[in-house]
Every structure is written in C-alpha cells, then in structure tokens.
Amino acid sequence: MARKIGSRYTAHQILGRGSAGTVWLGEGPEGPVAIKLLREDLASDQELVGRFVQERTALLGLEHPHIVTVRDLVVDGNDLALVMDLVRGTDLRTRLDRERRLPPEAAVAITADVADGLAAAHAAGVVHRDVKPENILLDMRGPLGPGGSHRALLTDFGVAKLIDTPRRTRATKIIGTPDYLAPEIVEGLPPRASVDIYALATVLYELLAGFTPFGGGHPGAVLRRHVTETVVPLPGIPDELWQLLVQCLAKAPASRLRASELGARLRELLPLLAGMPPLDVDESGGDHPDDESAETADAASGDAADRGGREPSAGPARDGAAGRRRGAVPLVPGARPTGSHRDTHTSMRVPAPDELAGPAHGTARAPRASGAPRPGSARNRATARRRRIAVGAGAVALLAAIGVGTWLATDGDDTGMGPQDTRNSAPDTP
C-alpha cells in the first residue's frame, strides 16, 4: 500500500527492516528512490529531530562514486526519513550469506571501494560509525571489477550519529554494532575517523574468513575481546595483506592507516591476489564458548532496565541445516529482507577498566583446518569430556588390575610357597 512521505515522495514497497527503521522503494520528482523511514519513537524525539535538521547540509553534501547519495531529509509530522539513491543490486551481507567467504581478490576490491568512500566522507568531516556488510551495497548494473566484484557503495551515513544523542546514550552508554566496534569506543572515547578504519578492517577479515575476528556470543564478551585480544594470521594470504589488516586492527587509533592510504595500499595488492580461491578455514568460526559470554553478560549489558531500552532487532535467525546466521537490511530491490544477527545501534554500558581486564596477549580465534573443533566450543568440550571419561575408565581398570595382583601375592604368602615362589627355603641356622 502506497504512503506519502512529505510532499514530494511516495513509498510503494518495503525493501527491508532494520533496528532504526524501515526501507521503502519509493518515487520522487526525479524517479525511483530508496526511503529510510525511521521508527516512530525516534521521530517523536525532538532532540533527535533537531539533530536531524542540523546534519542535513553535511549529509546532502556527501557525493562520491562509492557512497550512496542522500538526496533529501524529510521531517513531516511523525515521519522522519532519509531519501537516497536507489542502488540496483544487493548488499554485502546477502552475498556473504550465500557464499560464506569471498575470494581474496574480490574481498580486497570491495574493501578498497569502501575505503575510497570513507576517505571522501572523512575529508568532509563525517564519520560513518557503523561500517558493516549490511551497510555496503553492491551495484549489479556496472561492469565487474577485480575478482568478479561489483562496485561497492557505503550507505546509512548519519544514522548512528542521529540516534546517538546525549539524552539517549548518556556518558556511560555506547552505540554501535558490537562485532565492528573499535576498542576506543568500548573504552568510552569519542568516535573519530579511525573507528571507521577499524570497522572496515573487521569487514575485510570477515570477507576472507567467513567470521569476524572478535564476534560471537554475548555482546559484552565481544566488547571485551576488542580491547584485550589479538587476531592470528589467516592461512593462505600474502603477508603484505595480513600486515595491512593487523595495522588497521591496531588497538591504538593512531597506528591505523587513513582511509585514503588504506584504499591505495589495497589496490596495490590486487595483482598478488589474482586467481586465489576463497580461504579454507573452519566453517564454525562464529562460535565462541558460552561460559565466556556468561562471565561478561552482566558487566557489559547493565541492568534489566538498560537491556529493556535496547534498540529492537530482529535477533538471530538460522539459515536451514547449515546454521548460517542471517543479517541484511536491504536497501535495494530484489534483496530479501532478513533479520540482523548482530544488534545494530545496541545501547550498552561502558565496561569499567577492571571488567575489561583480560589476558594481556590473548588470541581471539585461531583459524584452523576445516572440521577440527574450536577450543572452548561445545564440540570441543564434548570431545574433552569423552577423553576424560576414557582416561578415568582406564585408570579404574589399571587400579583394579593392581589390586588383583596384590591380592594374589598376599594370598601366596599366607599359604606357603606357590609354584612361582623362588625365595630361599632353607631353614634358618641357629
């Protein structure tokens, strides 16, 4: 059913739903558009509406081949909407759901496109703050790039900042998607351009490995890993690419590359990656031990009231027997609307320093051969439990055998020399 959005636009069909609102296929004076209609509770927040109007000039001024252009911002009664260019294609999350991981050449080409878009935004003073596969669109209309990749465009500029109002988050809250949050955000520092570099490096890691380096389990556990744990090399990629990833995933913001440098360095690596197949790493990379999640649940989430105020999300969804997690908010026609497996704009208490304390040189998740159980996973714990039972049974059998042997020896002493007794039997001499 069609609905009017302001005086110039008409929304015809829902393309997807996200934690911040609903995306519609719409029509405007210049043709088809994508309209992101924010939730009614956000539209009724006068502070947010004021910020929305303040950000209008900055958002409308972002124009780049790798940024989805914001054409208009609409404030009309209960409607608060961003009107954007319509991209004919799909989003990166949908492609990951289908392929699990991408060939390195395609992964690097897509990441380089997004880095170029971020460079333009950062030069204009705009920080995205929510870089993730759901917010990266793939334009299917143009020619294919390196590794068969489609041109990538970054969307949803300004949404995280609009929602992150002081009244909504206060000084003790953080806003973002846990898997992609830079350590300085977890520690309560203001977001700078370097947080987008960290998030984009996390996306690249996910494109190569099929899972994020610090994700899995309760959001609180994810936050702690960003601060305390390091990643290990992915098997089968050139060392130059790995060193680039390590630099952009550095805990210290100043150690990371700028977006323009990252884009240029990635494109220099493309010839090394030509023809490489997707990496052969463990398919269960997204799992993390439940006990670690439980340990940090209360520390990172705050009390029940805080959890009740979290932005709604579709929650985890499983894709059939394969157990793949879904999570797209498509802004394009033809992309299936699915629920995000990673909370978007999740409001959480900033953990105290002692709550973030962990192993000084911990490793987040070491990729290993496909089929091998991950340390700490349910499969690994079950294997260890069976091993302990087997060892225990062997020990009982050994003790039983020793007991029987001892009994036989003692019984022989009580009844005189047996056939195997070789002791000296001569009578004692006075």
N, C-alpha and C positions, 0 to 999 in steps of 0.2 A: 504494500500500500504506500503510495507516494505521500510525502510530507514536505511542507515548505520549511526551509532553513533561511531565516531572514527574508529579505525581499527579492533576492537575486538568484537563489538556488533552490533546487528541488531534489530531495533524496528519494531514490526509487527502490533500491535493493540493498539489504545488509550483506556486506562482504565478510565481516568478521567482528568478533567481540573481544575486548581486552579489559584489563583491570581499570583503565582510565576512562573507557567509553566504548562506543560502537562506531565502526567504519561503514559508511554507506557509499554505494555507487550513485553519483548524483549528476545533475545537469546544471550548467551555469550559462551566462550570456555567451561564453566563448566555447562551449561544448562540454563533453564529459569531464567530470572531476571526481576526486575521492574526498569525502567529507567525514572528518573525525568528529563525532558529536560526543562531547564529554558528558560524564554522568550528571544526573540532575543535582545530586548533593554538592558536586563541585560547582555547578552553575549557580547555586544558591549562596555560595561563599563570596561575600562582597570583597573580601581581601584578595581572593584569587582572581575575581573579575577585574579588579583594579590592576593587578599584576599582568593579567592577560592583555589589557589595553596598552600597558607600558611596554610590553615585549613586541608589540605589533610591528614597529618600524624595523627592529633588528631581525625578526623572523622573515618579514617580507623582503628584506634586502639580501637574503641568502640565495644566490643563484650560482649554480655550478653544475657541470655535467654529471657529477656523482652525488648530487643532493636532490631529493625530491622537493621541488619548489613549493613553498607555501604561497598561495595566491591571495588568500583573504583570511581574516579572523572575524567571526560573526558573534556579536553579543546581541541577543534578541529575546527578551523575556526570560524564559527558563532555558533557552538554547545558548550553548557556548560551543563553538565549533571552529575547527581549522579546515579550510578548504585548500586542497593540494592537487598537484598534477596527478593524473591517473596513469599509473605505470602498467603497461600490458605485459604481465608475466607472473611471477610468483615471488615468494620471499625465501630467504636462505634457510630458514628453519624447515620449511616444507621440503626443500631439496635434501637437507640432512636427514629428515625423517625417511626419505625414500632411499638414499644412498649410504647412509650411516657415516661415511667419511669420503672426502674428495681426493682426487689425485693431487699431489703437492703443487703441480704447476697451476691448476685451476684455483686451488685454495689461495696461493700466493697472489695470483692475478686479481682475484676478488678483493683480497685484503688491501692490495695496493690501490685499487679504485676507491675504497672507503677511506684510506689514509689521505688520498688527494682531496676528497670531500671535506674531511676533518681539517686539513690544512687551510682551506678557504674559510671554514667556519671560525677556526681559532684566530685567523688573521682579522676577522670581523668582530672578535671579542665574544664569540658564542661558544659555550661548552655544551656538548650534547648530553652527557651524564648518563646515558642509558644505551650504549652501544652493545648490541647483541644480535644474533641471527634473525630474530623476529623483526628487527628494525632495519634490516638490509634487504632491499628489493632487487630482483634480477629482471632486467628488461629483455624480454624474449624477441623483440622486434628487430633489433640490430644484428650485425654480423657477430659471429663467435670470436672470442678472444683467445689468448693462450690457454692450452689445455681444454679447449671447448667451453670456456667460461662465457657467461653472458655479462654484459655491463652491469655493474653493481651501483646502487644508489642508496644513500643513507636517508632514512625518514624519521619522523617523530621528533624533530628538533623542537626544543622548548617545552615539551610535555612534562618531563621530570622537574624542570625548574618551576613551571607553573604550579605543580602540585606541592612542591617543597616550600611551602610558606612557613614563616616562623611560628605562626599560631598552630599550624597543623603538625609540625615536627618538633618544635621547641629545641633547646640546645642539646638535649640528651637523646635526640632521635636521629636516625639516618634514613634516607630514601634511596632506593635503588633496587637492582636485581642482584641477589646475593652472589651468584656464580661469577659475576663480572665486576664486582666492586673492588676498587683499588684499596690497598691497606690504609692509606691516609684517610680515606672516608670512614673506614671502620674505626679508626682512632679518633674520629671527631674533627678532623681538619677540613677546611672549606675546599670544595672541588675546584681544581684548576684544569688546564688543558691536558696535563699529564694523566688524569684519570681516564680520559678517552683512549690514550695510547695503551694503557694497561688493559682496558676492556677489549680493545681491538686485538691485542696480542693474545688474549684469552680466547677470542673468537677464532683466530688463526690456529691456535693449539687444538681447539675443538674440531675444526675442519679437517685437520690432519689425523687426530687420534680417535675422533668419534665421541669424546667426552671432554669436559672442561678440566683444567688441572687441579682445581680446588673444590669442585662441586660434589654434591651427593649428601643425602642425609638432612638433618635439621638445619635451617638457616644459621643458627648460632654456631654450629660446628663449621659451616662453610666460612663464616666470618673469621673464626679463629685461624683457620688454615691460611687465609690470605695474609695474615700478619706473621705467623710463626713457621710456616712450612715452605719448602722449596720444591721445584719440579726437577725431574731427572730427564736426561735426553730421550727423545723419541727415537726408536730404532729405524735406521734406513734413510735418514735425511742428511743432506750435506751439513758439515759442521758450521759453515757460514750461516746457514739458515737457523740452526739451533742457537748460535751465539746471538743472533739478532733477536730471537724470541726471548732468550734469557735477559738481554739488556732491557727489552720493553716490559718484561715482567718483574723488573727490579723493585724491591721494597721501597727504595728511596726514589721519590719522584724526579729528582734532578738527574738521576742516572739514565732515565729513559730518553729515547730519541724524540725529536719533534715530529709532527705528522708529515711535514714535507720531506724530512730526511728518511723517515720510515718508508714512504711511498717510493722514493728514488732507490733506496737500497733493495727493496723487494723486487723492483723491476730489473735491477742488475742481476738478480739471482735466477730469473726465469730461464735463461738458457741452460743452467745446470739441472733444471728440473724437468726438462722436456722429455716426454715419454715415460716418466716414472709412474707406476701404478699406485693406487692407494696403499697406505701403510698396512702391514699385517700386525695389528696389535690386538690385545684382548678385547672381546666383544662386551664383556661385563664391566667396562671401565667406569661406568657411572655409579657403581655400588660403593658404599662406604660402611664401616662397621656401625651397627645400631648402638653399641654401647658408647661410642664416642659422641654420637648425636645426643644421646640421653644426658651425658655429662654436661653438655653445654646448652641444653634446651632452656633451662630457667635463666641462665646467665645472660643469654643474648636476646631472648624474646620479651623479657619483662613480665609483668603480672598478667592475669587473665584479662584485665581491662585493656591493657595495651594490645593484647592479641585480638581482642574483640574489635579494636579500632583499625585493624589492618585492612588495607585496601583489598576488596574482594578479588578473587582469582578463580579461574575455572578449576584449578587444582590438578593433581596428577592424573593422567589418562594413559592407558596402555594400548599399544597397537598390536592386538592379536597375540599369538603364541610367542612371537619374537620378543615381546615385552619392551618394545621401544617406546620411549616417552615422547609424547607429542607436545607441541607448544607454539603454534603460529597464531599471529593476529594479522591475517592477510589484508593488505590494502589494495589488492588488485583483483580483477575479475578472473574467475576460474580457479582461484586458490581456495582449498577447503578451509572453513573456519574450525579451528581446534582450540582446546584449552591449553594454556601455558603450563608446562611442568615446572617452571621457575617463577616464583612470585615476582610480579612487576611492581615497582614502587612500594615495596614492602617496608612498613614502618617498624623499626626495631630500636630497642635501647642500645646506646653505645656501650659496649662492654668496658668495664674498668680494667686497668692495667693488669691486675692480678688474675682477672678472668681470661685475659688474652695470653697469659703466660703459658708456654708450651715448650717442647723440645727446641733448643736453640738452632739445631741443624736438622730438623725433621724433614722427611720427604713425603710429599703429598700422595702420589700414587705412581709407583714404578711400572711403566708398561712392560708386559712380559708376553711370552708366547701364547697364542690363542689356545684356550682350553685349560690353561693352568689356573688353579683357584687363586683369588686375590687374598693376600694376608689380611686377616680380620674379617673377611666376608663370611656369610652364613655357610657357604660351601666349604671354605677353609676351616671354619670352626667345627663343622661336622666331620671333616676328614681328620682333624686333630683329635676329636673325641673318639672316633673309631680307633685311631692309633693308640690312644691312652688305654682304651678298653683291652686292645690286643696285648699291649705290653703288660697290663695288670694281670690278664689271664695267664700269660707266660710266666710271670713272677710267681703266681699262686701254684702253677704246675711245678715249677722248679723247687719251691719250698716244700711242696708235698713229696717230691722225689727225694729231697734231702732228708725229710722226716722219716720216710720209709727206710732209707739206707741206715739211718742212725738207729732205728728200732731193731733192724736185723742185726747190726753189730752188737748192740747191747744184749739182745737175746742170746747171741752166741757166747758171750762172756758168762752168762748165768748158767748155761747147760754144759759147760766143758768145751773141749776143743772140737770145732767142727772140721769138716773135710778141708776147708781152706785155711785153717789156723796154722801158722808157721812159727808160733812162738816156741822158745826153748822150753821143753817139758821135763828136763832133768830135775830130780828132786833137789831141794836146797841142801847144801852140805853144812854141817854144824860149824 
